[in-house]
Amino acid sequence: MATLTIKNIPEPLVRKLKNQAEVHRRSLNHEVIQCLEQAAGSVPLNPESLIAHARTIRKSPTTTRLTDRTLQKLRTEGRP
């Protein structure tokens, strides 16, 4: 395995990484590796397609109106 040295890391970032490592029950080194793996494997977002998708989701259906009565029925449906 290779060794990577990172210099001049801001102290708030180090604290945040240490806290995350503690929550995930990992060493700081393993937490940083996990973060790097996630960042390297992530797919860049296309803002235009993301906005277009959000707009299609946001459109209200023309046949169904969401009312307080409907919401209450959905909340209690299937509960004993």
N, C-alpha and C positions, 0 to 999 in steps of 0.2 A: 504494500500500500504506500501511496505517496504521502508526504507531509506538506502541509500548507500553513504558512505563517501569515496572519492578518495583523496589521499594525494600526494604531490610532483608532481603535474602536471606541465610540462614545460611551461613557460610563452608564447612561440610562439604558442603552441597548444591551450592555453586558448584564445589568440587573434584570432586565426583562428576559433575556435568554436563561439566566440562572433560575428565575422564577418558573419559567416554562419547563425547564429541565426537572425541577423539583416536582412540579405537578405531574409530569409524565414519568417520573421515577427513572430518569436517565442522568447520565453524567453530562456536564456541559458540552464536552466534546461530541457525544452522541446526539445531543440536541441540535448542535450546529450542523452536524452531518445530515440529520433529518431535514432541517430547514433548507439546506443546499440541495438535497435530492428533490424536495418538493418544488423548489424554484426552478431547477434545471428541467424538471419534467412537466412543468405547467405549459399550457398552450396560450400564446398571446391572444388577448381579446381584440375583437374587431368592434369598435364602438358603434359603428353604423348598424351592424347586424344585431347587436345587443339591444340597441334602442328600438329597432324595428320589431324584434321579438317581444320586448316589453309592451310596445303599443298594441300588438295583437292580443296579448294576454289581458291588457287593461280594458279592451273593448267590452262593453256590457252586452250581454245577450238581449235581443229584442223581445223574446218571448217570456222571460222570467224576470220578475221584480223581486228583489230581496227586501223583505220587510222585517220588522221586529218579531212579528208573529211567526214568520218562516224561520228566522234564526232560532227562536225559542224552541220550535218544533224539532229542528235539526239537532239542537243541543241535547234534548231529552230523548230523542229517538233511540231505541235500542237499550236504554238503561232500565234496570229493574225498579 
